[in-house]
């Protein structure tokens, strides 16, 4: 039996502990026995970026990614993005980036050195607020893979992103034709209604966690503001 070894831990702001665990050649980030992400299950996180780019139909978007995680969404975005595109990544916990540059450096590759990346150690909600008040430019896409989806378990503060007020702020932080894409471990019909009530037209898709069409079915909402 392959052992699971705890490589590092980090304290979630106003929350509990995350653990970086190795299992053979794989890595997992775990919260209270919940496997939040794993190198075995990256496909749906990659599709968060790939499918958003397809719907934008532009090669050089300004994109906000909420949560670096293990970098699957970021790397997929950079592979699709033209030389003048911009990927702004908001990662709340500096330890996540330290793990990416340390134990998971081989997985990370050179994505953190890509000139198209603007990495911010902050709450993604703060950057959405900045886009609303004009402190920074608005975005062509906002990709949220924060917590476990709209039904968060890691940090209570994350729920504000998925509240009616939070969704309204994301809508207003988008440029015309922009997309809000939200990843979730499970479907949530109430959240679909929230998106529609916040002024979005909504498309829902399921993707398997693994590229061989196996593993859990994860859920992504692709939401575009309705024309007023």
MIROMAR-389351 format. One record per residue: residue in one letter; x, y, z of N, C-alpha, C, CB in turn. Coordinates in steps of 0.05 Angstrom, whole numbers, plus 5000, padded with zeros to 4 digits. Each point is the difference from the previous one (the first is absolute). Glycine has a CB too. Example, Ala and Ser with C-alpha at 12.3 -4.5 7.8 and 13.67 -1.06 7.14 Angstrom:
REM MIROMAR-389351
A526448865156498250245000501850245000496249775025S503150444961501650245001498550225014502449874957
//
This chain:
REM MIROMAR-389351
X501749765000498350245000501750255000496449755025X503150434957501650254998499250195023500449954949X501650135067499350185022499450284991503049735029X495550414987499450284996501750165020495349914983X506350275007501850165016499250295000503749674991X496150455033499450295002502650154995496149925032X504050234947502450154993500150285012500249754958X497450375045499950285011497150055008503950154971X495850055046497450095008499950314998499449605031X498150504968499650294999497450075012502850044958X497150185056497650095014498350174982502349975044X495249964951498150164985499350255016498249594976X502050655013499150245015497249965011503050294971X496749755055497449985013498849714997499250494992X502649325004499049734995501949795013497850154958X502149615031501649785011502449954982495949805022X505149954979502649944988499749854973501949985046X499750104935500449854975502549835003497650364972X502349415015502349825000500849944971498749805044X503950214950501149904975501049725005501350474984X497649345001500649725005501149884974496349975035X505749864968501049854978499049715002504250294996X495149594981499149734999501349874976495550115022X506849774982501649914978501050234984497449574998X502050444976500850224983497950224998502749684974X495150295041497850204999500150185024497249684974X501550555023499750195022497050065004504650204991X494749865034497350075007500050235019498449534993X499750655005499650215021497349935013502650364975X497649605052497849895015499150195022501849544990X495650475015498850165021498149825015500550444974X500049515052498249845016499249734986498350425021X503749454968499649744986498750044973499749785044X499650464949498850054973502350064981495750185020X504549674959502150044979499150234982501449515002X499750725002499250244985501049994971499950265042X502549644955501249984973502249795000498950484990X501649414987502049784997501250004973497449735034X505050184963501349984974498849774984504250195020X494149654992498749794985497450104987501949665031X497250574977497350094991500250294992497849685031X503350374945500450284991498250084977504649955015X494149864972498750064975497950225002500849524987X497450465032497950205002501150285006496949645016X505350374999501250265005501350124975500949865048X500249974935501050094974497750104982503949685004X493950184997497750074983498850275009499149514992X501250565033499150265009501250224983499549825047X503150164947501350204982499549954971503550055034X496749704957499849944972497350074989503349635006X494650285008497350054991499250305001498849545016X502350605004499650295001501250144976499949975051X502649954943501350124977498549954974504449945023X494549824974498449944976497550184998501749525002X497150535020497650165001500650304996497849665029X504550424980500850284996500650064971501850015046X499349804940500750034972502050234996495549814986X506450215032502250194997502649875011496850405005X505449674983502549865007501650155022500149824954X499250435051501650165019498350145021503450064963X495149795052498350125020501550095025496349714983X502450475032500950065027498249825018501550494989X499849325025498549805015500850005029499849724958X498250275059500549975029499449725009498850495007X503149385006499749735010500150015030502149804959X495750125053499849995029500949735011496250334998X506249675014501249765011502049884982495849925025X506750064984502149874984499749705002503150395007X496449515018499849715004502549864993495250034991X504749794990502449864990500850114972498749595026X499950624965500850144976498949884974504050125024X494249684978498949884976498550204982499749565025X498650604988498550204985501850214987496149925031X505850184985501950194989501549904976500450195046X500849574957501649894978498349964975503149785034X494450124970498349964977499450274986497949605022X501650614994499550264989502450114984496950095039X505549884973502450104986500549854974501950125044X497449624955500449854975498150104978501449605027X496350504981498050094980500450294993496849675018X504650484998500050294999502350114982498150015046X501350204940502050134983502050165016496650034965X505450075022502350135014499250255015502949814965X495050325026499150255014497749955019501650254961X497749505044498049955020501150045028497949674970X500350345050500850045028498349825018501350484990X500249385027498749835020500650115027500349594970X497750535043500350105027499149785019499350494985X502549415032499349785018500050115029502049664969X495750315044499850075028500149755017497250414989X504949575027500349775019500250115028502349724964X495950205053499850105027502449925017495049994996X506049775000502049885018502749994987496349735023X505750414988502749994988501249735001500650475013X498549365006501249735003499349834975499650035050X498150024938499349854975502150054978495150035012X505850224986502150064980502649895008497650424988X503049585038502549885010500049704994500450345036X497449524967499849724993500449964970496949925039X502050264945500349974971502950034992495450194994X506149985020502850054993501949805014498950484993X500049375026501649815016499449724992500250325037X498249534979499549724995498849944973499549955048X498950244941498649954975501350164977495849925025X506850154977501350164980500049874972502950185036X497349554963500049874974497350034987503449675017X494450314998497350044990499750294991498249635030X502850554985499650294995501450094975499650075049X502749824946501550094976500750295002497749654973X502050495004500850295000497650195000504149864975X493550035032497650174997500150245018497449604988X503950385035500050235018502050224991498849695037X502850244943501950204989499050114973503749775023X493950154969498950094974499450305001498149544992X502850614988499650295001497150084998504450054979X493849775012497250064998498649975027500149854953X501350045067498849965027500450245017500849514996X497150575018500150205021498949875025499450394967X502449515050499349865024499650195024502549594983X495250395029499350165023499549825024498150374971X503249685051499449865025497850155015504749815003X492850124991497850155011497449844995502350444992X495649655020497349894996499050104972499049995050X500149824934499050074974497850215001501249554984X497250455038497950205002501150285000497349675026X505150374984501250275001500650104971502049905045X498849924937500650084973497450054984504249745001X493750115006497450064988499050275009498949514999X501550555026499350275010501550224986498949805045X503850154951501750204986499050054972503949855027X495249944959498950044973497550155000502149584986X496350405035497550155002500550295006497849595015X504250475001500450295007502050144983498849885046X502249984933501850124981502950005008496350284988X504449585034502849985009501649844980498550055048X500249754940501449844979498049964977502949775034X498250144943498349964976498149775005503750174971X494149835015498149785001501149764985496150335004X502449454998501049744990498249904977502049905045X499349954937498449864980498849745011502950204964X498449695056499049765013500950005029500249754957X498050145060500749955028499549715005498750475015X503449384993499849725005500349955030501949894954X496050005058500049955029500249705006497450425007X504849505004500349735011500850045029501349784955X496950335060500550085028498549825018500850484986X500649405034498749825018499149754985498550385030X499249514977499149754986497750074981501449725040X498350544954497850094984498350185016500149594972X497450475019498250185014499349905028498250144956X501949605049499549895026502649965014495749784984X505650435025502749995010500349865026500850424977X501649465028500649875025502550105014497749604981X504050545004502650075010500050265016502049764961X496550445029500250275012497350144996504950034991X493950055031497350114999499950264983499149815045X503150344955500250254985499649954970503050195035X497649574955499849944972497150024990504049715004X494150255015497250004992499150264988499249675036X502250554970499150264990500450024970501250215044X500749634945500450004971497549904986504949935006X493749885006497849864988497350115009502949604996X497150615019497550135009498950184978501649995048X495950094954498950184979501750264997495549835011X505550285011501750244998502649934987497950185041X503449604967502549924987499849944971501349825043X496550054949499649944971499550264985498149555012X500550645000499650264987502750144996495450035020X506449964999502650124997501649874978499950125049X500049614949501449864979498950084973500949625031X496450404967498850094975501050274992495949735011X504250465007500850274994503050034996496050165026X505549644981502950004996500849894973500649965049X497449954935500649894974499750214978498349565016X503350424964499750164975497749904984504950104999X494050054982497849904984500849744986498550474992X499649345009500549734989501649825018499950214956X500749885068501649845018498649765012502450415011X499149425002499049755011500949975029499949794954X498250135063500649915027499849694999498350435023X503849434984500049715000500649915028501549974952X496849855058500249915028500249695001497350405016X504849514997500449715003498849915027504350024973X494649735027498949895024500349705000496750385003X503649515021500249715003497349864995503750075032X494150084969497449884997498150214988500849695039X497050224948498050184990498550145023499549724960X499350515034498650155020497850164986504150035031X493549874969497850134985499450285011498149554989X502250485037499550275012502050204990498149785041X504450134955502050194990499450084971503449805031X495650014953499250074973497950225000501049524985X497150465033497950205003501250275009496749645011X505350355007501350245009501350154976500849795045X500650054938501350124977498050144982503649655003X494250214992497950124982498850255013499049544981X500650455045498850235014502050235000497349695028X505350254970502050225000500550114972502149785039X496350134942500250124973501749854980499350425023X501249324982501649844982498249824984503950035031X497049914944499049774986502049775005497650284964X501449485041501749805013500049744982498950195045X503549714952500549744988501349825021500450194953X498749575051501149815019501249764986496750155035X505749774974501449774988501249835022500950264958X499149485036501449815018502549904987495649865020X506550114996502549884990501149815020501050424974X500049365017501349805017502650125011498049624974X502850285049502450105013502649924986497549995043X502349784942502449894987499650014970500949705040X501350334946499850024971499249744986503550355002X496549425012499149754988497049955004504649825008X494050404998497149995004499249845025499450054951X502449955069499449865025500250205023501749564981X497650355042500150175024497450155004504950054993X495050115028497550155006499250184978501249975048X496250094950498950204981500050275014497249644976X504350545013500050275010498350194983504649925018X494650304993498050184988501350274995496349755023X503150364953500950274994497750164989504749844991X494850405019498150194989501550204983496949945040X502250114936501050214983497850214998503049684973X497550555038497850205003500950264986498549805043X499850304940500450264986497850205007502449764962X498450485044497950215007498150034977503250245029X494249764978497950054980500250294991497049645020X502450414955500050284990497750145012502249874958X498250385051497950155013498750194980502549975044
//
